[in-house]
């Protein structure tokens, strides 16, 4: 590993020391040698990670959820309404089993709020929760009552339904079905040393849990995720702001050293999900916000690539003057039609710099 890194450093220094009138073939050889050395170092690092996995700790930057007051207000209002409705039913019926209405629906409402289609997930979870009560009443509790105190038999009896439910959880398509079955099933059985095998309690809790999940499903249908024009404008504006920070060399070198490709990808992940939600609420002819988000993601990655390439060139003109002024061949010789996505990003920015101009021109030429 050290020899490969030393070789890369030597190649970098030799490439920088070559004359300005060096032949193109020599420059190409240096570039190919550097690329091969970088691939060799990457392969050596992967081999080391495989053989010494206990010493290698991967710490990738976690995805940052998109925080917005409108989204937070919708989630909070939905959870508050579910809790208020459940509390009203508990006060009106005076049943201790109605406490489940204040626990399960609120928990599912908060957990499923970040999913792409939470109403469909809760709909499937409601169907599978209906099966939890009959399985607990007619299969698990009778067998456990006949063999009370036998721990191995307890594991076998509980393991059979949970095995099927966990198999469903292992796949994304059937995850709501498995989650809607396993969670109520464990709450209804409540395995322990003080099991009472009360059929009335299990039936009441099963009915309360199913009704609670159905209420949460209706609340998701009543209070849909925000997807209005204000949210769309904020998403595009914040993406453009991140692109501005990435293109500003002074901001990345002084106060914001963490502005890099990983930082940008972490911020764009959840933002793209909300742009997709906004697109689903629009007619087919107006669904272009997902394309805008993907265009912003591509522009950010290309921006990082250009910055790395300019830093590798080690030329003062790469960071002190516009590129179009230093290299005239980058200027378009004919009017370039600007793509709608590029125009939308440009309209949400204040000011411009050489990096954004170059990326927008490149995107437009590529699209045309």
Secondary structure, DSSP 4 states (H G I P E B T S, - for coil): -HHHHHHHHHHHHHHHHS-TT--HHHHHHHHHHHHHHHHHHHHHHHHHHHHTTTT----PPPPPPP--HHHHHHHHHHHHHHHHHHHHHHHHH--GGGHHHHHHHHHHHHHGGGSTTHHHHHHHHHHHHHHHHHHIIIIIHHHHHHTTT-HHHHHHHHHHHHHHHHHHHTSTTTHHHHHHHHHHHHHHH--STT----HHHHHHHHHHHHHHHHHHHHHHHHSPPP-SHHHHHHHHHHHHHHHHHHH-HHHHHTT-TT-SHHHHHHHHHHHHHHHHHHHHTS-GGG--HHHHHHHHHHHHHHHHHHHHHHHHHT-THHHHS-HHHH-GGGS-SSPPPPPHHHHHHHHT-SS--HHHHHHHHHHHHHH-
